[in-house]
Amino acid sequence: MPVARLTSPCGCARSVWNHGLEETTRILESGGKLPSAFELNRMLTVWKKTPELAYLGQ
């Protein structure tokens, strides 16, 4: 598999990881509980619908 075909999925995975980490940190710092995998998956669905992260839905 060419390197160029790997960079896009790796970039998307990194972006999702960073957004999940940022959101989890925000929740914990505000006194909330650690979000479950199901809650994070629901967040990802919402993120894919935003204009700045629409590329995740491709």
Secondary structure as UniProt FT lines:
FT   HELIX           3..29
FT   TURN            30..31
FT   HELIX           37..48
FT   HELIX           51..57
//
